Amino acid sequence: MPGLSNMIERFIKELINEANGTVEIQRNELAEYFDCAPSQINYVLTTRFTPYKGYYVESKRGGGGYIKIIKVSIEEYEDINNIIMNTIGDSITKSKAYHIIDGLMEENLITNREGEIIKAALGDRALGSDPNNRNAIRADILKNILLILVK
């Protein structure tokens, strides 16, 4: 018998396929459906629906926890896929992140204004005072931005 996480993943993927790549669900409703804690749903979302696997997840707390999951076909965008998989990884320095943003501006994939806004979001000031997690947080933010660009 497949594990609960596998069943939840398969269910969500079926919903995404039926909805042509984008689905909005309530965390609590899904937890009730599977008779599990909402944290189990969070676990599945954070481990099975990642930018590496081509998913963008928006989450809003309160009111049962609204979740929007978007399947992005990163395979169609070989350059973006390469950046996400090989260049960013689990961690990226501010300097490397800025180089990626500069490259996107040079290729006219984003405007200079958008590039500066993204750089501000990836900067050390925006990421808080804990230097130990900055590069991992920066990597997560940049991967999600790239997924939105190819959406």
Residue pairs with C-beta under 8 A, 6 or more apart in sequence:
2 10
4 34
4 36
4 40
5 40
5 43
5 44
5 47
5 48
7 34
8 30
8 34
8 36
8 40
8 41
8 44
9 44
9 48
9 49
11 30
11 33
11 34
12 23
12 25
12 30
12 44
12 48
12 49
12 69
15 23
15 25
16 22
16 23
16 69
16 71
21 70
21 71
21 72
22 68
22 69
22 70
22 71
23 68
23 69
24 66
24 67
24 68
24 69
25 66
25 67
25 69
26 63
26 64
26 65
26 66
26 67
27 38
27 41
27 42
27 59
27 64
27 65
27 66
27 67
28 38
28 64
28 65
29 64
30 41
31 37
31 38
31 40
31 41
34 40
34 41
38 65
41 65
41 67
45 57
45 59
45 67
45 69
49 55
49 57
49 69
51 84
51 140
51 143
51 144
51 146
51 147
52 84
52 85
52 143
54 71
54 72
54 73
54 74
54 75
54 147
55 69
55 70
55 71
55 72
55 147
56 69
56 70
56 72
56 144
56 147
56 148
56 151
57 67
57 68
57 69
57 70
58 67
58 68
58 69
58 70
59 65
59 66
59 67
59 68
60 66
60 67
70 147
70 151
72 147
72 150
72 151
73 150
74 80
74 81
74 84
74 147
74 150
75 81
76 150
77 150
80 146
80 147
80 149
80 150
83 100
83 146
84 143
84 146
84 147
87 96
87 100
88 97
88 100
88 139
88 142
88 143
89 139
90 136
90 139
91 135
91 136
91 138
91 139
92 100
92 135
92 138
92 139
92 142
93 135
93 138
94 122
94 123
94 124
94 134
94 135
94 138
97 119
97 122
97 138
97 139
97 142
98 119
98 122
100 142
101 110
101 115
101 118
101 119
101 122
102 115
104 110
104 115
104 149
105 111
105 112
105 114
105 115
109 149
110 118
110 149
118 142
118 145
120 126
121 141
121 145
122 138
122 141
122 142
124 131
124 134
127 133
127 134
127 137
127 138
128 134
